[in-house]
């Protein structure tokens, strides 16, 4: 029987695996459809990590709560930048980097 701590570790490992897989696919695969799906997934995970950071920290840790909100907003900004890119590869690359950085920073913030 798994305890809640066991389930938390399993969930955290799954979140790391999905995030790493999405980030890898986003930068290593040449198929644009796969890149766009991976970008959407990593952006959604970035927003989710911002939400988790706010829920975990509450308002007792204003610095970390602010970081969580900023990382969620960076993910939203990456989605907006990708929508405005319209075929511009440099803007799309910037949006992908923003989404990955927001997910990674949000994850580290929520787990610390």
C-alpha positions in Angstrom: 0.0 0.0 0.0 1.4 3.4 -1.0 1.5 6.2 1.5 0.9 9.8 0.4 4.6 10.5 0.4 5.1 7.6 -2.0 2.4 9.0 -4.3 4.0 12.4 -4.1 7.4 11.0 -5.2 5.8 9.0 -8.0 3.9 12.1 -9.2 7.0 14.2 -9.0 9.0 11.7 -11.0 6.3 11.5 -13.6 6.2 15.3 -13.9 9.9 15.4 -14.4 9.8 12.6 -17.0 6.9 14.3 -19.0 8.6 17.7 -18.8 12.0 16.3 -19.9 10.4 14.3 -22.8 8.4 17.4 -23.9 11.4 19.6 -23.8 13.5 17.1 -25.6 11.0 16.6 -28.3 10.5 20.4 -28.7 14.2 21.0 -29.5 15.4 17.7 -31.1 12.6 16.7 -33.5 12.2 18.3 -36.9 8.5 17.7 -37.3 6.7 21.0 -36.6 3.5 19.4 -35.4 5.3 17.4 -32.7 7.2 20.6 -31.7 3.9 22.5 -31.4 2.3 19.7 -29.3 5.4 19.6 -27.1 5.3 23.4 -26.8 1.7 23.3 -25.7 2.4 20.6 -23.2 5.4 22.3 -21.6 3.5 25.6 -21.5 0.6 24.0 -19.7 3.0 22.4 -17.3 4.6 25.8 -16.7 1.2 27.3 -15.9 0.4 24.3 -13.6 3.7 24.7 -11.8 2.9 28.3 -11.2 -0.4 27.3 -9.7 1.2 24.6 -7.6 3.7 27.1 -6.3 1.0 29.5 -5.3 -1.1 26.7 -3.6 1.9 25.3 -1.7 3.4 28.5 -0.6 0.2 30.4 0.2 0.9 33.9 1.3 3.3 33.1 4.1 6.2 33.1 1.6 5.7 36.1 -0.6 9.0 35.8 -2.5 8.4 32.3 -3.6 4.7 33.0 -4.3 5.7 35.9 -6.5 8.2 33.7 -8.4 5.4 31.2 -9.0 3.1 33.8 -10.4 5.8 35.3 -12.6 6.7 31.9 -14.0 3.1 31.2 -14.8 2.9 34.6 -16.5 6.1 33.8 -18.5 4.4 30.6 -19.7 1.3 32.6 -20.8 3.7 35.1 -22.5 5.4 32.3 -24.4 2.0 31.1 -25.6 1.1 34.6 -26.8 4.5 35.0 -28.5 4.1 31.7 -30.2 0.6 32.8 -31.4 2.1 36.0 -32.8 5.1 34.4 -34.4 3.3 33.4 -37.6 6.1 31.3 -39.1 9.0 33.4 -37.6 11.5 30.8 -36.4 13.4 33.1 -34.1 10.3 34.2 -32.3 9.1 30.6 -32.0 12.5 29.5 -30.6 12.3 32.3 -28.1 8.8 31.2 -27.1 10.1 27.6 -26.7 13.0 28.7 -24.5 10.7 30.9 -22.4 8.3 27.9 -21.8 11.1 25.5 -20.9 12.7 28.1 -18.5 9.3 28.8 -16.9 8.6 25.2 -16.3 12.0 24.4 -14.9 12.1 27.5 -12.6 8.5 26.9 -11.5 9.3 23.3 -10.7 12.4 24.2 -8.7 10.4 26.9 -6.9 7.5 24.6 -6.0 9.8 21.8 -4.8 12.1 24.0 -2.7 
